[in-house]
Amino acid sequence: MNIAVLGAGSWGTTLAVLLAEKNYQVRLWAHRPEFASLLQKERENRRYLAGVVFPENLQVVEDLGELAAWAGMIVTAVPSQAVRETVAGFSGVDLEGKILVNVAKGIELGTGLRMSEVLLEVLPGLKPGQVAALYGPSHAEEVAKAQPTTVVASSSSIETAEKVQEVFHTSRFRVYVNTDIVGVEIAGSVKNIIAIAAGISDGIGFGDNAKAAIITRGLAEISRLCMRLGGDPMTISGLSGIGDLVVTCLSRHSRNRYVGEEIGRGRSLDDVISHMNMIAEGVLSSKAVYDLGRSLGVEMPITQAVYEMLFEKKPVEQAILDLMTRDPKAERD
């Protein structure tokens, strides 16, 4: 199978190398032509994944339409807010028989759509059963070093999920399958927002009690939104749910936790983002999920607090006070 990976950040590059090492013919697409040329010349992504050499069967290309026509499987690894614009670049390509695997985690601003829904809206003729999500606790920095990692491949078609499992599975990158793509995408997207909250807690000097509360009550918010959208609540106890939530809230590799930590230390959002090399998906997703939750009548107090701190410049101390002084209620409400 010919495989195209769209997006030459750390995660896209890591997956492209993993697939090439499995002897697939892989082509990696970078948004900026000059960056694509540099990657092809240096045979290494020194900006985002230094030290990982490209196998010979991994090539870097610039022509998106030609690439999409060539590939039997297309992996979208661009930032979530860029998925629509990117896939529109090959909307005229015949996608019959192809599988699209999305690995970007986020909810689209303005529409509230999950990434699989964006793909289906933009690409005429694409069927739900051709789309999969590959999510889970999987920092590129560790996968690139062949450290043990587990993820889940989800699609409304079990055959598609199993094909993705077959393609990506290795002795160090274990892939499970399920058919609840709604739950997988919601869990994998909202956890980034909760990680920002966990980082803020670290930044202002709170301890383990506060972090545990954020993770646990954040999981409750994810579950509520998942069920409201028709997802299976059991998915939230899996790899894309509690697995990804825990690693993103605790890991030193987590960009979202880092953003929160710096906000908690008193830096402005603009200052933090301007000094980052990579995108923290939870920042814009906090607005998208806040809007989505309000439109659906889903109570998401941690998400609301993060949105207010990031976009309405609400003081951190006030946001925490508001969370802690909400009316007492039963744990399962």
N, C-alpha and C positions, 0 to 999 in steps of 0.2 A: 504493500500500500504506500502511495505517495502521501506525505503529510505536510501541510502548511501550518506554520505557527505565526500568528499575527501579533506582533508586539515584542520588541527586543529589550524589554526591561529584565530585571533579575529572574522573574518567574517564567516569562516566555523563553528566555535563553536557557534556563535550567531544564525545562521540559523538552526543548528542541534537542539539547545534548542527550538527555535521557533516551529519547526516541531514536536518535541517530546511533547511540550505543547499542540499541536493540536491532540494528541493521536495517531500519527503515530509511527510505530516501526522504530527507527532511529539508525543507526550505524555510528559512526564517525571514520574515518581513519586518523592516524597521520603518517607522513613519517618516523619518527624515532621510532623504537619499544620500546625503553626505555621511550620515552615521552608518547606513547600510554598507556603503563603500569602505568605510573604515573597518567595520567588523569583518568584511570579506577579506580585506588585506591583512589585518592583524591576526585573524583566526582566533579571536578571544574578545570577550566583552569586558574590557578593562574599566569601563565606567560603572557597570552595574554588577559584574560577576568576575572580578579579577582572578586570574589563576586557573580558570577552567578552559582548557584548550578544545577547540571545535574538532570533532571527528571529520574525516575526509568526506563522508556522505552527508554532511550538513553544509548547505550553501546559503548565503544571504542574498536576497533579491530585493528589487525595487518596484517591479510591476505587479500591482495587486490583482488586477483582473486576470492576467496570464497565470498568476500563481493559483488563484481560486479555480480556474479551469483545469489546471494540471493535477490538483490534489484530490484524493479520495476522502480525506479527512481534513477538516479545517479547525484549528484551535485558536480561539479568540482570547488573547492574553494582553490586550490593551486595557488601560484604565476604564472602569465601567462607564464613565460619562463620555468616553470616546468610542464606545462600541457602535452606536448608531451611525456616526459619520464614517467609521472604518468599513463596516460591512456594506454600506451604501455604495462603496467604491467597486463592488462586484455584484451589484443587484441585477445586472443583465446576464450573468453567467448561469448556465443550466446546472442546477444543483441536484438533479435526479440521481438518486443512489449515493449521494455524499452524506457524511455525518459531520455535524458542526458541534464542537465541544467547547463550551464556554468555561473559562476559569476566572474571569473577572468577577469580583464580589462587590455588589452594590445595587442600589435602586436608582432608576433614572430620574433626574430632576425634572420637574414639570409634568411628567406623565405618571409617576409612581409605578412604572413597569419594572418587572424583573428582567434580567438579561435575556432569558430564553424568549420572553414576550417581545423584547426589542428585535431579536433576530427574526422572529416570525412576522412581525409587522413590516420590517424593512425588505425582506427577501421574498419576492413573489414565488409561489409554488413550493416553498419549503413547508414540510409537514411537521407537526409536533414530534412525531416519532423519529425524526432525523436529528433532533436536538438533544444534547446531553449537557449536564453540568458536572464538572470535576472539582469537588470541594473537600475541605478537611484541614486538619492541623498540619500545615506543610510549608514551613519557611524555606524559601529558596536556598538560603545559606546552608541549611542542613541537608536538603535533598541533593544539592550539588556535590556534597562531600560523601554521598551514599550512606548517610545516617538513616537508620530505620524510620520509616514514615508510613502512615496509613491514611487513605482517603476514600471517598465514596464517589462512584460514578452513578449519576441518576438521570433517568429519562422516563417519559411516559411509556416508552417501548422497552420492555425488558431485553429484547434482542439487541437494541442499540446500546443499552447500558452494559450488556455482557461483551459486546464488541469493543467498547471503550476499555473495559476491564482487561480484555485480552491484549490490547495494543499497549497499554501503559504499565501493566503489572510486571514487577521484577522481584528479585529476592530481597530487595531493600525498599521497594516502593509498592506496598501492598494495597490493592484496590478491591473494595467491596462494591456491591451494587444495590440499588433500590429504585423504585418507580415513583417516589414522592418528590418530584422535582420542585414543587411549590415549597415544601418544607425545607428542602436542602438549600434552595436559593435564599429564602427568607432568613434562615438561621445563619448562613454564611455571610450575609450582608449586614444584618443588624448587630452581629457580635462585634463588628469594628467600632460601633458607637459605644457599646458597653466598655470596650477596651479603652476608649478615650476617657470615660468616667473613671475607670480603674487607675489610669495614669494620673489623672487629676488628684485622686486620693493619695497616690504615692508622692506627688509633687508638693502637696501641702503638709506632708508628714504624718498622715494617718497610718494606722497599723494593719495587721492581718485581719482583724475583725471587720473593719470597714471594707477591705478588699473582698472578703468572703461574702459580705452582704451585697455588694454591687454585682458580683458574679451570679449569685443565687437569684436575686430579684431581677437582674437583667435577663436571666433565663426565663423567668415568668413572663416578662414583656415579649420576648421572642415567641414563646408558646402561644400567648394570646393573639398576636398578629398572625402567626402561622395558622391557627385554627380558624380565625376569621376569614382567611383567604382560601380555606379548603384543604390545608395541609394536614398531615398526620402528626399529632402531638408526639408520637413515639420517635419520630425523626429527630426531635430536639434532644433526645437522650443519646444520639449517635455521634458520629465523627464530625458531621457538619454543624452539629449543635453544641453540646457541652464540650466535645473534643476541641473544636476550633475556638470556642469561647475561652476556655481555660488557657490555651497556648497563647492566644492573642492578648489576654489580660496580664499574663505573667512574664512573657518572654522578653529578653533583651533585644531580640530581633524585631519586635513589633513596632512598626512605624506609628500605628494608632495610639498605642500605649505611650510612646515617646511624646507625641503631640500633647496628650493629656498631661503628662508629667511636667512638660515645660509650661503649659498654661497654669498648672497648679503652682508653679514657682514664680508666677507673675509676668511671664512674657506674653505679648500679644499674639493672636493667631497669625496675623500677617508676618510678623517677625519670625515666628517658628517655621512657617511654610516656606518663606523666602530663602531660608538657609538649609532646606532639605533637598537631597539629591533625588528622592523618589516620592511618589504620591501616597498620602495616607487616605485611603478610600473612605474612611469613616467620617471625614470632615463634611464633604458634600452629601454623603448618604444620611447624615444626621438631619439635614434639612428635608431631604426627600422622604425619609421615613417619618419624620415629625408630621409633615403634611399628609402623608398616607394614613398614618394612625388617626389623625384628627378627622379626615374624610370618612373613615370607616367607624369612628366612634370607639376606637380601641385605646384603653388607658395605658400610657407609656411614660411614666413620670421620669425615669432616668434619661430616656431619649429626649424628652422635653427639656430637662435641665441642661443636657449637653448642648442642644440646639440654642438655648437661651444664652449660655455662656459663650458659645462660639460666634453667634450671629447677632445677638442683641446686647452683647457686652455686659451681661448680667454678672455682678461680682460673684466670685466663687463661693465666698462665705455665705452670701445670701441664698444662692442656689442650694447649698447643702442644708441650710436652715429650713428652707421651704420643703425639701425632701423629708427631713427628719420630723417636721411638725405637721405632716399630713394626718388626716383623721385616722385613728387606729382601726384596724380591720382584721378579718380572718386571713390566715396565710394563703388560702387557696382562692380567695376572691379575685 
